[in-house]
């Protein structure tokens, strides 16, 4: 690995740790985590007390092929909120990980808010 790649990886890990440290300070609420690949986006709600995933949703569950990635992310947020409501979860902490709050991540968060989740 080149020096620039190592530095980039270290900075990403630092961002993740910084965000996670702030979130884990408040363990009362479950956290909504996001993973974004080049093709899909995945979201899950995790209970940090037990360390188990409560609700999971992925972009693969959406049937619309003609929608753009950001539109699919918003739909995914609404689907995740519906699943969370079935499990009687209405408040969560949003864990964006090392991603910027922009684009697909922002669309997912806004879709979850529209679906009824409170951050």
C-alpha distances in whole Angstrom, upper triangle without the diagonal:
4,7,8,6,7,10,11,10,12,15,15,16,18,20,21,22,24,26,26,28,30,31,32,34,36,37,40,39,36,33,32,28,27,24,23,22,22,25,27,27,28,30,32,34,33,36,34,37,37,33,34,34,37,37,34,34,32,32,33,36,37,39,39,37,38,37,34,31,32,36,35,33,36,38,35,36,40,39,38,40,43,41,41,45,46,44,46,43,44,41,38,35,32,29,26,23,20,22,25,28,29,29,29,29,32,34,33,34,37,38,38,40,43,43,44,41,41,38
4,6,5,6,9,10,11,12,14,16,17,19,20,21,23,25,26,27,29,31,32,33,35,37,38,41,40,38,35,34,30,28,25,24,23,23,26,28,29,30,32,33,36,35,37,36,39,39,35,36,36,39,39,36,36,33,34,35,38,39,41,40,38,39,38,35,32,33,36,35,34,37,39,37,37,41,41,39,42,44,43,43,46,48,46,48,44,45,42,39,36,33,30,27,24,21,23,24,28,28,29,30,29,32,34,34,35,38,39,39,41,43,44,45,42,42,39
4,5,5,6,9,10,11,12,14,15,17,19,20,21,23,25,26,27,29,30,31,33,36,37,40,39,37,34,33,30,28,26,25,24,24,28,29,29,31,32,34,35,35,37,35,38,38,35,37,36,39,39,37,36,34,35,36,39,40,42,42,40,41,39,36,33,33,37,36,34,37,39,37,37,41,41,39,42,45,44,43,46,48,46,47,44,44,42,38,35,32,29,26,23,20,22,23,27,28,29,30,29,31,34,34,34,37,39,39,41,43,44,45,42,41,38
4,5,5,6,9,10,11,12,14,15,17,19,20,21,23,24,26,27,29,30,32,34,35,39,37,36,32,31,28,26,24,23,22,22,26,27,27,28,30,32,34,33,36,34,37,38,34,36,35,38,37,35,34,32,32,34,37,38,40,39,37,38,36,33,30,30,34,33,31,34,37,35,35,39,39,37,39,42,41,41,44,46,44,46,42,42,40,36,33,30,27,24,21,18,19,20,24,24,26,27,26,28,31,31,32,34,36,36,38,40,41,42,39,39,36
4,5,5,6,9,10,11,12,14,15,17,18,20,21,23,24,26,27,28,31,33,33,37,35,33,30,29,25,23,21,20,19,19,23,24,24,25,27,29,31,31,33,31,35,35,31,33,32,35,34,32,31,29,29,31,34,35,37,36,35,35,34,30,27,28,32,31,29,32,34,32,32,36,36,34,37,40,39,38,41,43,42,43,40,40,37,34,31,28,24,22,19,16,17,19,23,23,24,25,24,27,29,29,30,32,34,34,36,38,39,40,37,37,34
4,5,5,6,9,10,11,12,14,15,16,18,20,21,22,25,26,27,29,31,32,35,34,32,29,28,25,23,21,21,20,21,25,26,25,26,27,29,31,30,32,30,33,33,30,31,31,34,34,32,32,30,31,32,35,36,39,38,37,38,36,33,30,30,34,33,30,33,36,33,33,37,37,35,37,40,39,38,41,43,41,43,39,39,37,33,30,28,24,22,19,16,18,20,24,25,26,26,25,28,30,30,30,33,35,35,36,39,39,40,37,37,34
4,5,5,6,9,10,10,12,14,15,16,19,20,21,23,24,25,27,30,31,34,33,32,28,28,25,23,22,21,21,22,26,26,26,27,27,29,30,30,32,30,33,34,30,32,32,35,34,32,32,31,31,33,36,37,39,39,37,38,36,33,29,29,33,33,30,33,35,33,33,36,37,35,37,40,39,38,41,43,41,42,39,39,36,32,29,26,23,21,18,15,17,18,22,23,25,25,24,26,29,29,29,32,34,34,35,38,39,39,36,36,32
4,5,5,6,9,10,11,13,14,15,17,18,20,22,23,24,26,29,30,33,31,30,26,25,22,20,18,18,18,18,22,23,22,23,24,26,28,28,30,28,31,32,29,30,29,32,32,29,29,27,28,30,33,33,36,35,34,34,32,29,26,26,29,29,26,29,32,29,29,33,34,31,33,37,36,35,38,40,39,40,36,36,33,30,27,24,20,18,15,12,13,15,19,20,21,22,21,23,26,26,26,29,30,30,32,35,35,36,33,33,29
4,5,5,6,9,10,11,12,14,16,16,18,20,21,22,25,27,27,31,29,27,24,23,20,18,16,16,16,18,21,22,21,21,22,24,26,25,27,25,29,29,26,27,26,30,29,27,27,26,26,28,31,32,35,34,33,34,32,29,25,26,29,28,26,29,31,28,28,32,32,30,32,35,34,33,36,38,36,38,34,34,32,28,25,23,19,17,14,11,13,15,19,20,22,22,20,23,26,25,25,28,30,29,31,34,34,35,32,32,29
4,5,5,6,9,10,11,12,14,15,16,19,20,21,23,25,26,30,29,27,24,24,21,20,18,19,19,21,24,25,23,24,24,25,26,25,27,25,28,29,25,27,27,30,30,28,29,28,29,31,33,34,37,37,36,37,35,32,28,28,32,31,28,30,33,30,30,33,34,31,33,36,35,34,37,39,37,38,34,35,32,28,25,23,19,17,14,11,14,16,20,22,24,24,22,24,27,26,26,30,31,31,32,35,35,36,33,32,28
4,5,5,6,9,10,10,12,14,15,17,19,20,22,24,25,28,27,26,23,22,19,19,18,18,19,20,24,24,22,23,23,24,25,25,27,25,28,29,26,28,27,30,30,28,28,27,28,30,33,33,36,36,35,36,33,30,27,26,30,29,26,28,31,29,28,32,32,30,31,35,34,33,36,38,36,37,33,33,30,26,23,21,17,15,12,9,12,13,17,19,21,22,20,22,25,24,24,27,29,28,30,33,33,34,31,30,26
4,5,5,6,9,10,11,12,14,16,17,18,20,22,23,26,25,23,20,19,16,15,14,14,15,17,20,20,19,19,19,21,22,22,24,22,25,26,23,25,24,26,26,24,24,23,24,26,29,30,33,32,32,32,30,27,23,23,26,26,23,25,28,25,25,28,29,26,28,31,30,29,33,34,33,34,30,30,27,24,20,18,14,12,9,6,9,11,15,16,18,18,16,19,22,21,21,24,26,25,27,30,30,31,28,27,24
4,5,5,6,9,10,10,12,14,15,16,18,21,21,25,24,22,19,19,16,15,14,16,17,19,22,22,20,20,20,20,21,20,22,20,23,24,21,22,22,25,25,24,25,24,25,27,30,31,34,34,34,35,32,29,26,25,29,27,24,27,29,26,25,29,29,27,28,32,30,29,32,34,32,33,29,30,27,23,20,18,14,13,9,8,11,14,17,19,21,21,18,21,24,23,22,26,27,26,28,31,31,31,28,27,24
4,5,5,6,9,10,10,13,14,15,17,19,21,24,23,22,19,20,17,17,17,18,20,22,25,24,22,22,21,22,22,21,23,20,23,25,22,24,24,27,27,26,27,26,28,30,32,33,36,36,36,37,34,31,28,27,30,29,26,28,30,28,27,30,31,28,29,33,32,30,33,35,33,33,30,30,27,23,20,18,14,14,10,9,12,14,17,19,22,22,19,21,25,24,23,26,28,27,28,31,32,31,28,27,23
4,5,5,6,8,10,11,12,14,16,18,19,23,21,20,17,17,14,14,15,16,18,20,23,22,20,20,19,20,20,20,21,19,23,24,21,23,23,25,25,24,24,24,25,28,30,30,34,33,33,34,31,28,24,23,27,26,23,24,27,25,23,27,28,25,26,30,29,27,30,33,31,31,27,27,24,20,17,15,12,10,8,6,9,10,13,16,18,19,16,18,21,20,19,22,24,23,24,28,28,28,25,24,20
4,6,5,6,8,10,11,12,14,16,17,20,19,17,14,14,12,12,12,14,16,19,22,20,18,17,16,17,17,16,18,16,20,21,18,19,19,21,22,21,21,21,23,25,27,28,32,32,32,33,30,27,24,23,26,25,21,23,26,23,22,25,26,23,24,27,26,24,28,30,28,28,25,25,22,18,15,13,9,9,5,5,9,11,13,16,19,18,15,17,20,19,18,21,23,22,23,26,27,26,23,22,19
4,6,5,6,9,10,10,12,15,16,19,19,18,15,16,14,15,15,18,20,23,25,24,21,20,19,19,18,17,18,15,18,20,17,20,20,22,23,23,24,24,26,28,30,31,35,35,35,36,33,31,27,26,29,28,25,26,29,26,24,28,28,25,26,29,28,26,29,31,29,29,25,26,23,19,16,15,11,12,8,9,12,14,16,19,22,22,18,20,23,22,21,24,26,24,25,29,29,28,25,23,20
4,6,5,6,9,10,11,14,16,19,18,18,15,16,15,16,17,19,21,24,27,25,22,21,20,20,19,18,19,17,20,22,19,22,22,24,24,24,25,26,27,30,31,32,36,36,36,37,34,31,28,26,29,28,25,26,29,26,24,28,29,25,26,30,29,26,29,32,29,29,26,25,22,18,15,14,11,11,9,9,12,13,15,18,21,21,18,19,23,22,20,23,25,24,24,28,28,27,24,22,18
4,6,5,6,9,10,12,14,17,15,15,12,13,11,13,14,16,19,22,24,22,19,18,17,17,16,15,17,15,18,20,18,20,19,21,21,21,22,22,24,27,28,29,33,33,33,34,31,28,25,23,26,25,21,23,25,23,21,24,25,22,22,26,25,23,26,28,26,26,22,22,18,15,11,10,7,8,7,8,10,11,12,16,19,18,15,16,19,18,16,19,21,20,20,24,24,24,20,19,15
4,5,5,6,9,10,11,14,14,13,10,12,10,12,14,17,20,23,25,23,19,18,16,15,14,13,14,11,14,17,14,16,16,18,19,19,21,22,24,27,27,29,32,33,34,35,32,30,26,25,27,26,22,23,26,23,21,24,24,21,22,25,24,21,24,26,24,24,21,21,18,14,11,10,7,9,7,10,12,14,15,18,21,20,16,18,21,19,17,21,22,20,21,25,25,24,20,19,15
4,5,5,6,9,11,14,14,14,12,15,14,16,18,21,23,27,29,26,23,22,19,18,17,15,15,13,15,17,16,18,19,21,22,23,24,25,28,30,31,32,36,37,37,38,35,33,30,28,30,30,26,27,29,26,24,27,28,24,25,28,27,24,27,29,26,26,22,22,19,16,12,13,11,13,11,13,15,17,18,21,24,23,20,21,24,22,20,23,25,23,23,27,27,26,22,20,17
4,6,5,8,10,13,13,13,12,14,14,16,18,21,24,27,29,27,23,22,19,19,17,16,16,13,16,19,17,20,20,21,22,23,24,25,27,30,31,32,36,36,37,38,34,32,29,27,29,29,25,25,28,25,23,25,27,23,23,27,26,23,25,28,25,25,21,20,17,14,10,11,10,12,11,13,15,16,16,20,23,22,19,19,22,21,18,21,23,21,21,25,25,24,20,18,14
4,5,6,8,10,9,10,8,10,11,14,16,19,23,26,27,25,21,19,16,15,13,12,12,10,13,16,14,16,16,17,18,19,21,22,25,28,28,29,33,33,34,35,32,30,27,25,27,26,22,23,25,22,20,22,23,20,20,23,22,19,22,24,22,21,17,17,14,10,7,8,7,10,10,13,15,16,15,19,22,21,17,18,21,18,16,19,21,18,18,22,22,21,17,15,12
4,5,6,9,9,10,9,12,12,16,18,21,24,28,29,26,23,21,18,16,14,12,11,8,10,13,12,15,15,17,19,20,22,24,26,29,29,31,35,35,37,38,35,33,30,28,30,29,25,26,27,24,22,25,25,21,21,24,23,20,23,25,22,21,18,18,15,12,9,11,10,13,12,15,17,19,19,22,25,24,20,21,24,21,19,22,24,21,21,25,24,23,19,17,14
4,6,9,10,12,12,15,16,19,21,24,28,31,32,30,26,24,21,19,17,15,13,11,12,15,15,18,19,20,21,23,25,27,30,32,32,34,38,38,40,41,37,36,32,30,32,31,28,28,30,27,24,27,28,24,23,27,26,22,24,27,24,23,19,19,16,14,11,13,13,16,15,18,20,21,20,24,27,26,22,23,26,24,21,24,26,23,22,26,26,24,20,18,15
4,6,7,9,10,13,15,18,21,24,28,31,32,29,25,23,20,18,15,13,12,10,11,14,14,17,17,18,19,21,24,26,28,31,31,32,36,37,38,39,36,35,31,29,31,30,26,26,28,25,22,24,25,22,21,24,23,19,21,23,21,19,16,16,12,10,9,12,12,15,16,19,20,21,20,24,26,25,22,22,24,22,19,22,23,20,20,24,23,21,17,15,12
4,6,7,9,12,14,18,21,24,27,31,31,28,25,22,19,16,13,11,8,7,7,11,11,13,14,15,17,19,22,24,27,30,29,31,35,36,38,39,36,35,31,30,31,30,26,26,27,25,22,24,24,20,20,23,21,18,20,21,18,17,15,15,12,10,9,12,13,16,16,20,21,23,22,25,28,26,22,23,25,22,20,23,24,20,21,24,23,21,17,16,14
4,7,9,13,16,19,22,26,29,32,33,30,26,23,19,17,13,12,9,9,8,12,13,14,15,14,17,19,22,25,28,30,29,31,35,36,38,39,36,35,32,30,31,30,27,26,27,25,22,23,23,20,19,21,20,16,18,19,16,15,12,13,10,9,10,13,14,18,19,22,24,25,23,27,29,27,23,24,25,23,20,22,23,20,19,23,22,19,16,14,13
4,6,10,13,16,20,23,26,29,30,26,23,20,16,14,10,9,8,8,9,12,12,13,13,12,14,16,19,22,24,27,26,27,31,32,34,36,32,32,29,27,27,26,23,22,23,21,18,19,20,16,15,18,16,13,14,17,14,12,9,10,7,6,7,10,12,15,17,20,21,22,20,24,25,24,20,20,22,19,16,19,19,16,16,19,18,15,12,11,10
4,7,10,13,16,20,23,26,26,23,19,16,13,10,6,6,5,7,9,10,10,10,9,9,10,13,15,18,21,23,23,24,28,29,31,33,30,29,26,24,25,24,20,20,21,18,16,17,17,13,13,16,14,11,13,15,12,12,8,10,8,5,6,9,10,14,15,19,19,21,19,22,23,21,18,19,20,17,15,18,18,14,15,18,17,15,12,11,10
4,6,10,13,16,20,23,23,20,16,14,10,8,5,5,7,8,11,12,11,11,10,10,10,12,14,16,19,21,21,23,26,27,29,30,27,26,23,21,23,21,18,18,19,16,14,16,16,12,13,16,14,12,14,16,14,14,11,11,9,5,4,6,6,10,11,15,15,17,16,19,20,18,15,16,17,14,12,15,16,13,14,17,16,15,11,11,9
4,7,10,13,17,20,20,17,13,10,7,6,4,6,9,11,14,15,13,12,10,10,9,10,11,13,15,18,18,19,23,24,25,27,24,22,19,18,19,17,14,14,16,13,10,13,13,10,10,14,12,10,13,16,14,14,11,11,10,6,6,5,6,8,10,14,13,15,14,16,17,15,11,13,14,11,9,13,13,10,12,15,14,13,10,11,9
4,7,10,14,17,17,14,11,8,6,5,6,7,11,11,15,16,13,12,10,11,11,10,11,12,14,17,17,19,22,23,24,26,23,21,18,17,19,17,13,15,16,13,11,15,15,11,13,16,15,13,17,18,17,18,15,15,13,10,9,6,5,6,7,11,11,13,13,15,16,13,10,13,14,11,10,14,14,12,14,17,16,17,13,14,12
4,7,10,13,14,11,7,6,5,7,9,11,14,15,19,19,16,15,12,14,12,10,10,10,12,14,15,16,20,21,21,23,20,18,15,14,16,14,11,13,14,11,10,14,14,11,14,17,16,15,18,20,19,20,17,17,16,13,11,8,7,6,7,10,9,11,11,13,13,10,8,11,12,9,10,13,13,12,15,17,17,18,15,16,14
4,7,10,11,9,6,5,6,9,12,13,17,17,21,21,17,16,14,16,14,11,11,9,11,13,15,16,20,20,20,22,19,18,14,14,16,14,11,14,16,12,13,16,16,14,17,19,18,18,21,23,22,23,20,21,20,16,15,12,10,8,8,9,9,12,13,14,13,11,9,13,13,11,13,16,16,15,18,20,20,21,18,20,18
4,7,8,6,4,6,9,12,15,17,20,21,25,24,21,20,17,19,17,14,12,10,10,13,15,15,18,18,18,19,17,15,11,12,14,12,10,13,15,12,13,17,17,15,18,21,20,20,23,25,24,26,23,23,22,19,18,14,12,10,10,10,8,11,12,12,11,8,8,12,12,11,13,16,16,16,19,20,20,22,20,21,20
4,5,5,6,8,11,15,18,19,23,24,27,27,23,22,20,21,19,16,14,11,11,12,15,16,18,18,17,19,17,15,11,13,16,13,12,16,17,14,16,19,19,18,21,23,22,23,26,27,27,29,26,27,26,23,21,18,16,13,13,13,11,14,15,15,13,11,11,15,15,14,16,19,19,19,22,24,23,25,24,25,23
4,6,8,11,15,18,21,23,27,27,31,30,27,26,23,25,22,19,17,13,12,13,17,16,18,18,16,17,15,13,10,12,15,13,13,16,17,16,18,21,21,20,23,25,25,26,29,30,30,32,29,29,29,26,24,21,19,16,16,15,13,15,16,15,13,11,13,16,16,15,18,20,20,21,24,25,25,27,26,27,26
4,7,10,14,17,21,23,27,28,31,31,27,26,23,24,21,17,15,11,9,10,13,13,15,14,12,14,13,11,8,11,13,11,11,15,15,14,16,19,18,19,22,23,23,24,27,28,28,30,28,29,28,26,25,22,20,18,18,18,15,17,18,17,14,11,13,17,15,15,18,20,19,20,23,24,23,26,25,27,26
4,7,10,14,17,20,23,25,28,27,24,22,19,20,17,14,11,7,6,7,10,11,13,13,12,14,13,11,8,10,12,9,9,13,13,11,13,16,15,15,18,20,19,20,23,24,24,27,24,25,25,22,22,19,17,15,16,17,14,16,17,16,13,10,12,15,13,12,15,17,16,17,20,21,20,23,22,24,23
4,7,10,14,16,20,21,25,24,21,20,16,17,15,11,9,6,6,8,11,11,14,14,14,16,14,12,9,10,12,9,7,11,11,8,10,13,13,12,15,17,17,17,21,22,22,24,21,22,21,19,18,15,14,12,13,14,12,14,14,14,12,8,9,12,11,9,12,15,13,14,17,18,17,20,18,20,19
4,7,11,13,17,18,22,21,18,16,13,14,11,8,6,4,6,9,10,12,15,16,17,19,17,16,12,13,14,11,9,12,12,8,10,13,12,10,13,15,14,15,18,19,19,21,18,19,19,16,16,13,12,11,12,14,13,15,15,16,14,11,10,13,13,10,12,15,14,13,16,18,17,19,17,19,18
4,7,10,13,15,19,18,16,14,10,11,8,6,5,6,9,11,12,13,17,18,19,21,18,18,14,14,15,12,10,12,12,8,8,11,10,8,11,13,12,12,15,16,16,17,15,16,15,13,13,10,10,10,11,14,13,15,14,16,15,12,10,13,12,9,10,13,12,10,14,16,14,16,13,15,15
4,6,10,12,15,15,12,10,7,7,5,4,6,8,12,14,13,15,19,21,22,24,22,21,18,18,18,16,13,14,14,11,10,13,11,8,10,13,10,10,13,14,13,15,12,14,14,11,11,10,10,11,12,16,15,18,17,18,18,15,13,15,15,12,12,15,14,12,15,17,15,16,13,15,14
4,7,10,12,12,11,9,6,6,5,7,9,12,15,17,16,18,22,24,25,27,25,24,21,20,21,18,16,16,16,13,11,13,12,9,10,12,10,8,12,13,11,12,9,11,11,8,9,9,10,12,13,17,17,19,18,20,20,17,15,16,17,13,13,16,15,12,14,17,14,14,11,13,12
4,6,9,9,7,6,4,6,7,9,12,15,18,20,19,22,25,27,29,31,28,27,24,23,24,22,19,20,20,17,15,17,16,12,13,16,13,11,14,15,12,14,11,13,12,9,10,11,10,13,13,17,18,20,20,22,23,20,17,19,20,16,16,19,18,15,17,20,18,17,14,15,14
4,6,6,6,6,6,7,10,12,15,18,22,23,23,25,29,30,32,34,31,31,28,27,27,25,22,23,23,20,18,20,19,15,15,17,15,12,15,16,12,13,11,13,12,10,11,13,12,16,16,20,21,23,22,25,26,24,21,22,23,20,18,21,21,17,19,22,20,19,15,16,15
4,5,5,7,9,10,13,15,18,20,24,25,25,28,31,33,34,36,34,33,29,28,29,27,24,25,26,22,21,23,22,18,19,21,18,16,19,19,16,17,14,16,14,11,11,13,12,16,15,19,20,23,22,25,27,25,21,23,24,21,20,23,23,20,21,24,23,21,18,18,16
4,6,8,11,12,15,17,21,23,27,28,28,30,34,36,37,40,37,36,33,32,33,31,28,28,28,25,23,25,24,20,21,23,20,17,20,20,16,17,15,17,15,14,14,16,16,19,19,22,24,26,26,29,30,28,25,26,28,25,23,26,26,23,24,27,25,23,20,20,18
4,5,9,10,14,16,20,22,26,27,26,29,33,35,36,39,36,36,32,32,33,30,27,28,28,25,24,25,24,20,21,22,19,17,20,19,16,17,15,18,17,15,16,18,17,21,20,23,25,28,27,30,31,29,26,28,29,25,24,27,27,23,25,28,25,24,21,21,21
4,7,9,13,14,17,20,23,24,24,27,31,33,34,36,34,33,30,29,30,28,25,26,26,23,22,24,22,19,20,22,19,17,20,20,16,18,16,19,17,15,15,16,15,18,17,20,22,25,25,28,29,26,23,25,26,23,22,25,25,22,24,27,25,24,21,21,20
4,6,9,11,15,17,21,22,21,24,28,30,31,34,32,31,28,28,28,26,23,24,24,21,20,21,20,16,18,19,16,14,17,17,14,16,14,17,17,15,15,16,15,18,18,21,22,25,25,27,28,25,22,25,25,21,21,24,23,20,23,25,23,22,19,20,20
4,6,7,11,14,17,18,18,20,24,26,28,30,28,28,24,24,25,22,20,21,20,17,16,18,16,13,14,16,12,11,15,15,12,14,13,16,15,13,14,14,14,16,16,20,20,23,23,25,25,22,19,22,22,18,18,21,20,17,20,22,19,19,17,18,18
4,7,11,14,17,18,17,20,23,25,27,30,27,28,25,24,24,22,19,20,19,16,15,16,14,11,12,13,9,8,11,11,8,11,9,13,13,12,14,15,15,17,18,22,22,24,23,25,25,22,20,22,22,18,18,20,19,15,18,20,17,17,14,16,17
4,7,11,14,15,14,16,19,22,24,26,24,24,21,21,21,18,16,17,16,12,12,13,10,7,9,10,7,6,10,10,8,11,10,12,13,12,14,14,14,16,18,21,21,23,21,23,23,19,18,19,19,15,15,18,16,13,16,17,14,15,13,15,16
4,7,11,12,11,13,17,19,21,23,21,21,18,19,19,15,14,15,14,10,11,12,10,7,10,11,8,9,13,12,12,14,13,15,16,14,15,14,14,15,16,19,19,21,20,21,21,17,16,18,17,13,15,17,15,13,16,18,15,16,14,17,17
4,7,8,7,10,13,15,17,19,17,18,15,15,15,12,11,12,11,7,8,10,7,6,10,10,8,10,13,13,14,16,15,16,17,15,16,15,15,15,17,20,18,20,19,20,18,15,14,16,15,11,13,15,13,12,15,16,14,16,14,17,18
4,5,6,8,11,13,14,17,15,15,12,13,13,10,9,12,10,7,9,11,9,9,12,13,12,14,17,17,17,20,18,19,20,18,19,16,16,15,17,19,17,19,18,18,17,13,13,16,14,11,14,16,14,13,17,18,16,18,17,20,20
4,5,6,9,10,11,13,11,11,9,11,10,7,7,10,9,6,10,11,10,10,14,15,14,16,19,19,20,22,21,21,22,20,21,18,18,17,18,20,17,19,18,17,15,11,12,15,13,10,14,15,13,14,17,17,16,19,18,21,21
4,5,8,10,10,13,13,13,12,14,13,10,11,13,11,9,13,14,12,13,16,16,15,18,21,20,21,24,23,24,25,23,24,21,21,20,21,22,20,22,22,21,18,15,16,19,16,14,18,19,16,17,21,20,19,22,21,24,24
4,6,9,11,14,13,15,13,15,14,10,11,13,10,8,12,12,9,11,14,13,13,16,18,17,19,21,21,22,23,22,23,21,21,21,22,24,22,24,23,22,20,16,17,19,17,14,17,19,15,16,19,19,17,20,19,23,24
4,6,8,11,10,12,11,13,11,7,10,11,8,7,11,11,9,12,14,14,14,17,19,19,21,23,22,22,24,23,24,22,22,21,23,25,22,24,22,21,18,15,17,18,15,13,17,17,14,15,18,17,16,19,19,23,24
4,6,9,9,12,13,15,12,9,13,14,11,11,15,14,12,15,18,17,17,20,22,21,23,26,25,26,27,27,28,25,26,25,27,28,26,27,25,24,21,18,20,21,18,17,20,20,17,18,21,20,18,22,23,26,27
4,6,6,9,11,12,10,8,12,12,10,11,15,14,13,16,19,18,19,22,23,23,26,28,27,27,28,27,28,26,26,25,27,28,25,26,24,22,19,16,19,20,16,16,19,19,16,18,21,19,19,22,23,26,27
4,6,8,10,12,11,9,13,14,12,13,17,17,16,19,21,21,22,25,26,27,29,31,30,30,31,29,30,27,27,25,27,28,25,25,25,22,19,16,19,21,17,17,21,21,18,21,24,22,22,25,26,29,29
4,7,9,12,10,10,13,14,13,15,18,18,18,21,23,23,24,26,28,28,31,32,31,31,32,30,31,28,28,26,28,28,25,25,24,22,18,16,19,20,17,18,21,21,18,21,24,22,22,26,27,29,30
4,7,8,6,6,10,11,10,12,15,15,15,18,20,20,22,24,25,26,28,30,28,27,28,27,28,24,25,23,25,26,22,22,21,18,14,13,16,17,13,14,18,17,15,18,20,18,19,22,23,26,26
4,6,5,6,9,10,11,12,14,16,16,18,20,21,23,24,26,27,29,30,28,28,28,26,26,23,23,21,23,23,19,19,18,15,11,10,14,14,11,13,16,16,14,17,20,19,19,23,23,25,25
4,5,5,6,9,10,10,12,14,15,16,18,20,21,22,24,26,27,28,26,26,26,24,23,20,20,17,19,19,16,16,15,13,9,7,10,12,9,10,14,14,13,16,18,18,18,22,21,23,23
4,5,5,6,9,10,11,13,14,15,17,19,20,21,23,25,26,27,24,23,23,22,21,18,18,15,18,18,15,14,13,10,6,5,8,9,6,8,11,11,10,13,15,15,16,19,19,20,20
4,5,5,6,9,10,11,13,14,16,17,19,20,21,23,25,26,24,23,23,22,22,19,20,18,21,21,18,17,16,13,10,8,11,11,7,9,12,11,9,13,15,13,14,18,18,20,20
4,5,5,6,9,10,10,12,14,15,16,18,20,21,23,24,22,22,22,21,21,18,19,17,20,21,18,18,16,15,11,8,11,12,9,8,12,12,10,12,15,14,14,18,18,20,20
4,5,5,6,9,10,10,12,14,15,16,18,20,21,22,20,19,20,18,18,15,15,14,16,17,14,15,13,12,9,6,7,9,6,5,9,9,8,10,12,12,13,16,15,17,17
4,5,5,7,9,10,11,13,15,15,17,19,20,21,19,18,18,17,17,15,16,15,18,19,16,16,13,12,10,8,9,8,5,5,7,7,4,7,10,9,10,13,13,15,16
4,5,5,6,9,10,11,13,14,15,17,19,20,18,18,19,18,19,17,18,17,20,22,19,19,17,16,14,11,12,12,9,7,10,10,6,8,11,10,9,13,14,17,18
4,5,5,6,9,10,11,12,14,16,17,18,16,16,17,16,17,15,16,15,18,20,17,18,16,16,14,10,11,12,9,6,9,10,7,8,11,11,10,13,13,16,16
4,5,5,6,9,10,10,12,14,15,16,14,13,14,13,14,12,14,13,16,19,16,17,14,14,13,10,10,10,8,5,6,7,4,4,8,8,7,10,9,12,13
4,5,5,6,9,10,11,13,14,15,14,13,14,14,16,14,17,17,20,22,20,20,17,17,16,13,13,13,10,8,9,9,5,5,8,7,5,8,9,12,14
4,5,5,6,9,10,11,13,14,13,13,15,15,17,16,18,18,21,23,21,22,20,20,18,15,15,15,13,10,12,12,8,8,11,10,8,10,11,15,16
4,5,5,6,9,10,11,12,11,11,13,12,14,13,14,15,18,21,19,20,18,19,18,15,13,14,13,9,10,12,9,7,10,11,8,10,9,12,14
4,5,5,6,9,10,10,9,8,10,10,13,12,15,16,19,22,21,21,19,20,19,16,15,15,13,10,10,11,8,5,8,8,5,6,6,10,12
4,5,5,6,9,10,10,10,13,13,16,16,19,20,23,26,24,25,22,23,22,19,18,18,16,13,13,14,11,9,11,10,6,8,9,13,15
4,5,5,7,9,9,10,13,13,16,16,18,19,22,25,24,25,23,24,23,20,19,19,18,14,15,16,13,11,13,13,10,11,10,14,16
4,5,5,6,5,7,9,10,13,14,16,18,20,24,23,24,22,23,23,20,18,19,18,14,14,15,13,10,12,13,10,9,8,11,13
4,5,5,5,6,10,11,15,16,19,21,23,27,26,27,24,25,25,22,21,21,19,16,15,16,14,11,12,12,9,8,8,11,14
4,5,8,10,13,14,18,19,21,23,25,29,28,29,27,28,27,24,23,23,22,19,18,19,17,14,15,16,12,12,12,15,17
4,6,9,12,13,16,18,19,22,24,27,27,28,26,28,28,25,23,24,23,19,19,20,18,15,16,17,14,13,12,15,17
4,6,9,11,15,17,20,22,25,28,28,29,26,28,28,26,24,24,23,20,18,19,18,14,15,16,13,11,11,12,15
4,6,8,11,13,16,19,21,25,24,25,23,25,25,23,20,20,20,17,15,17,16,12,13,15,12,10,8,9,11
4,7,10,12,16,18,21,24,24,24,21,23,24,22,19,19,18,16,14,14,14,10,10,12,10,7,5,6,9
4,7,10,13,16,18,22,21,22,19,21,23,21,18,17,18,15,13,14,14,11,10,13,12,9,6,5,6
4,6,9,12,15,18,18,19,16,19,20,19,15,15,16,14,11,13,14,10,10,14,13,11,7,6,5
4,6,10,12,15,15,16,14,17,19,18,14,14,16,14,11,13,15,12,12,15,15,13,10,8,5
4,6,9,12,12,12,10,13,15,14,10,11,13,10,8,11,13,10,11,14,14,14,10,9,6
4,5,9,9,11,10,13,15,14,10,12,14,12,10,14,15,13,14,18,18,17,14,13,10
4,6,6,7,7,10,12,11,7,9,12,10,9,13,14,13,15,18,18,18,15,15,12
4,6,8,10,12,14,13,10,13,15,14,13,17,18,17,18,21,22,22,19,18,15
4,7,9,12,14,13,11,13,16,15,15,18,20,19,21,24,24,25,22,21,18
4,6,8,10,10,8,10,13,12,13,15,17,17,19,21,22,23,20,20,17
4,5,8,10,7,8,12,12,12,14,17,17,18,20,22,23,20,20,17
4,7,8,6,5,9,10,9,11,13,14,14,17,19,19,17,16,14
4,6,6,5,8,10,10,11,13,15,15,17,19,20,19,19,16
4,6,5,6,9,10,11,12,14,15,16,18,20,19,20,18
4,5,5,6,9,10,10,12,14,15,16,19,17,18,17
4,5,5,6,9,10,11,13,14,15,17,15,16,14
4,5,5,6,9,10,11,12,14,16,14,14,13
4,5,5,6,9,10,10,12,14,14,15,14
4,6,5,6,9,10,10,13,11,13,12
4,5,5,6,9,10,11,9,10,9
4,5,5,6,9,10,9,10,10
4,5,5,6,9,9,11,12
4,5,5,6,6,8,9
4,5,5,5,6,8
4,5,7,9,11
4,6,9,12
4,6,10
4,7
4
